[in-house]
Amino acid sequence: MSTIAFDIPDDIRALCDGLTGFLKAEVIARHDRHHELLGNSRRTYGEDGCYVPEVIELIREVRMAASKAGYYNMCVPEDLGGSGFGLLAYYVAWEHAFRLCGPHNWLTVFAISHWAFGPSRVLERVTPQAREEILGDMLAGRTSMCFGLSEPGAGSDAAALQSRAVADGDGWRISGRKIWTTNSPIADYCMVFAQTDPERAAARKGGISAFLVPTGSPGFEIESIIRMHGCVGGNEAQVVLEDVRVEPHQLVGDLHEGFRTAVYGVSLGRIYNSARSVGLARWSLDLALDYTGDRQAFGRPIAEYQGVTFPLAESAMQVHAAHLMGLNAAMLLDRGEPAIKELSMAKAFSVEVCARAIDRAIQTHGAMGFTNELGLTEAYNVVRSVNVADGTNEILRRTIVHRLLGGDREL
Ligand SMILES: Cc1cc2nc3c(=O)[nH]c(=O)nc-3n(C[C@H](O)[C@H](O)[C@H](O)COP(=O)(O)OP(=O)(O)OC[C@H]3O[C@@H](n4cnc5c(N)ncnc54)[C@H](O)[C@@H]3O)c2cc1C
């Protein structure tokens, strides 16, 4: 039975079937085996707020197992050493993974290479020497990276970043400060965006370059782990760069044109987060629907009360629409269309719909819904932060309106 008329190619469907087996064996089973370590944040994180070494090792194990099984690099371009699946596969696989794993089997995030943490098309323009030096280990899941774009004074307006890369012989020295950099506490490399021509950067005409910097470089420091709402630790951090030397082969793409790489990365993030939202929304809806059959009140299953079930029908309508929007945006991008408006609409809508679906699922469960045991509050936390990451919902609306006013009126 299928509610989606879009033609999902057989190879993508087969990939998802295989992914299910992999996630059960390598992610869900690992969470079961290490329930206390991975499920109790007081054990997951150390005093400094960073993952404890055993958790970092489990993350690495999942990346490496996924690489071996062929899922980690499935959407990495073939010329970088991946399987070359497109963005439809990326969307479908992530949606599937989050629906299956929910928020509590969170190692799932490391089963498919996330554009900011591992190999992706974002690395397509690294130099041949950098490919030679870094790609082998990164494709194998032994190493990972992070994406250093946002700064304390440059979030939505990322092009206002102030980090500087000053020419030094044939290379550069980078100084600056990055914030919210996910995975930086455990990453081996950071893609750092810095001004290389301040005048052009101030005029918003290029002047920003991208560099792939080893996090072990002298002058590269994780200043502090950021503890997000409700968590004793985290995987986002503030990063300080002080006179960090970079060699010519560490430049990514053309000098002064690095912002294009940033924009491309963020658009991959929008697909990922659209899929993550729909997957988590479906996970929460499944949980709520099952509970209405189990839970009795006033002598009947609560499934018999329309006050309980109509909100779930509302979630189903909205999540279905969000799902179709995400699939559509991914397909347009695979066809080579820019789909700027469509992707912005899909991400903003999916995230908002997901937050409401999870809230309804919490309500369906009564007090149980608010316990840590079910993971619904955890899912809500995730999706609430996604409302900000990779473009806030206001910035996405701004983009949609720019496109509409510019004549892109097809809906
Ligand atoms: C969980 C998480 C992970 C992240 N990971 C990374 C990462 O790995 N790497 C990285 O570089 N960054 C990362 N970020 C940062 C993220 O990209 C920024 O938070 C985001 O771009 C918003 O910037 P800001 O938080 O500074 O908000 P601001 O830009 O300060 O915005 C504040 C408010 O003003 C609104 N606003 C701003 N301008 C406008 C406008 N023109 N019209 C209408 N409203 C406007 C915003 O929507 C928001 O509500 C992460 C963020 C989160 C939450």
The ligand as an SDF file (V2000), in Angstrom:
LIG
                    3D

 53 58  0  0  0  0  0  0  0  0999 V2000
   21.4070   23.0330   16.7480 C   0  0  0  0  0  0  0  0  0  0  0  0
   22.1610   24.0140   15.9060 C   0  0  0  0  0  0  0  0  0  0  0  0
   23.2740   23.6030   15.1970 C   0  0  0  0  0  0  0  0  0  0  0  0
   24.0150   24.5070   14.4300 C   0  0  0  0  0  0  0  0  0  0  0  0
   25.1340   24.0700   13.7650 N   0  0  0  0  0  0  0  0  0  0  0  0
   25.8880   24.9520   13.0690 C   0  0  0  0  0  0  0  0  0  0  0  0
   27.1000   24.5210   12.4350 C   0  0  0  0  0  0  0  0  0  0  0  0
   27.4740   23.3390   12.4780 O   0  0  0  0  0  0  0  0  0  0  0  0
   27.8390   25.4320   11.7840 N   0  0  0  0  0  0  0  0  0  0  0  0
   27.4710   26.7410   11.6910 C   0  0  0  0  0  0  0  0  0  0  0  0
   28.1800   27.5150   11.0640 O   0  0  0  0  0  0  0  0  0  0  0  0
   26.3220   27.1880   12.2970 N   0  0  0  0  0  0  0  0  0  0  0  0
   25.5290   26.3200   12.9780 C   0  0  0  0  0  0  0  0  0  0  0  0
   24.3650   26.7500   13.6030 N   0  0  0  0  0  0  0  0  0  0  0  0
   24.0380   28.1680   13.5880 C   0  0  0  0  0  0  0  0  0  0  0  0
   22.8510   28.5270   12.7300 C   0  0  0  0  0  0  0  0  0  0  0  0
   23.1970   28.4660   11.3770 O   0  0  0  0  0  0  0  0  0  0  0  0
   22.3890   29.9230   13.1750 C   0  0  0  0  0  0  0  0  0  0  0  0
   21.9050   29.7990   14.5010 O   0  0  0  0  0  0  0  0  0  0  0  0
   21.3240   30.4740   12.2670 C   0  0  0  0  0  0  0  0  0  0  0  0
   21.8640   30.8290   11.0290 O   0  0  0  0  0  0  0  0  0  0  0  0
   20.6410   31.7140   12.9010 C   0  0  0  0  0  0  0  0  0  0  0  0
   21.5890   32.6390   13.3410 O   0  0  0  0  0  0  0  0  0  0  0  0
   21.4890   33.2300   14.8110 P   0  0  0  0  0  0  0  0  0  0  0  0
   21.2670   32.1230   15.7620 O   0  0  0  0  0  0  0  0  0  0  0  0
   22.6860   34.0900   15.0110 O   0  0  0  0  0  0  0  0  0  0  0  0
   20.1890   34.1360   14.8280 O   0  0  0  0  0  0  0  0  0  0  0  0
   20.1180   35.6460   14.3060 P   0  0  0  0  0  0  0  0  0  0  0  0
   20.6320   35.7380   12.9220 O   0  0  0  0  0  0  0  0  0  0  0  0
   20.7120   36.5280   15.3410 O   0  0  0  0  0  0  0  0  0  0  0  0
   18.5540   35.8950   14.2930 O   0  0  0  0  0  0  0  0  0  0  0  0
   17.8020   36.2370   15.4600 C   0  0  0  0  0  0  0  0  0  0  0  0
   16.3390   36.3000   15.0900 C   0  0  0  0  0  0  0  0  0  0  0  0
   16.1310   37.3280   14.1190 O   0  0  0  0  0  0  0  0  0  0  0  0
   15.4930   36.7780   12.9740 C   0  0  0  0  0  0  0  0  0  0  0  0
   15.9700   37.4940   11.7710 N   0  0  0  0  0  0  0  0  0  0  0  0
   17.2530   37.8130   11.4480 C   0  0  0  0  0  0  0  0  0  0  0  0
   17.2760   38.4690   10.2770 N   0  0  0  0  0  0  0  0  0  0  0  0
   16.0020   38.5600    9.8430 C   0  0  0  0  0  0  0  0  0  0  0  0
   15.3790   39.1320    8.6860 C   0  0  0  0  0  0  0  0  0  0  0  0
   16.0770   39.7070    7.7170 N   0  0  0  0  0  0  0  0  0  0  0  0
   14.0340   39.0160    8.5720 N   0  0  0  0  0  0  0  0  0  0  0  0
   13.3090   38.4120    9.5430 C   0  0  0  0  0  0  0  0  0  0  0  0
   13.8380   37.8480   10.6540 N   0  0  0  0  0  0  0  0  0  0  0  0
   15.1600   37.9400   10.8030 C   0  0  0  0  0  0  0  0  0  0  0  0
   15.8880   35.3100   12.9630 C   0  0  0  0  0  0  0  0  0  0  0  0
   14.9680   34.5420   12.2290 O   0  0  0  0  0  0  0  0  0  0  0  0
   15.8420   34.9950   14.4470 C   0  0  0  0  0  0  0  0  0  0  0  0
   14.5290   34.7470   14.8410 O   0  0  0  0  0  0  0  0  0  0  0  0
   23.6070   25.8620   14.3620 C   0  0  0  0  0  0  0  0  0  0  0  0
   22.4580   26.2680   15.0540 C   0  0  0  0  0  0  0  0  0  0  0  0
   21.7380   25.3710   15.8180 C   0  0  0  0  0  0  0  0  0  0  0  0
   20.5210   25.8280   16.5500 C   0  0  0  0  0  0  0  0  0  0  0  0
  1  2  1  0
  2  3  1  0
  2 52  2  0
  3  4  2  0
  4  5  1  0
  4 50  1  0
  5  6  2  0
  6  7  1  0
  6 13  1  0
  7  8  2  0
  7  9  1  0
  9 10  1  0
 10 11  2  0
 10 12  1  0
 12 13  2  0
 13 14  1  0
 14 15  1  0
 14 50  1  0
 15 16  1  0
 16 17  1  0
 16 18  1  0
 18 19  1  0
 18 20  1  0
 20 21  1  0
 20 22  1  0
 22 23  1  0
 23 24  1  0
 24 25  2  0
 24 26  1  0
 24 27  1  0
 27 28  1  0
 28 29  2  0
 28 30  1  0
 28 31  1  0
 31 32  1  0
 32 33  1  0
 33 34  1  0
 33 48  1  0
 34 35  1  0
 35 36  1  0
 35 46  1  0
 36 37  1  0
 36 45  1  0
 37 38  2  0
 38 39  1  0
 39 40  1  0
 39 45  2  0
 40 41  1  0
 40 42  2  0
 42 43  1  0
 43 44  2  0
 44 45  1  0
 46 47  1  0
 46 48  1  0
 48 49  1  0
 50 51  2  0
 51 52  1  0
 52 53  1  0
M  END
$$$$
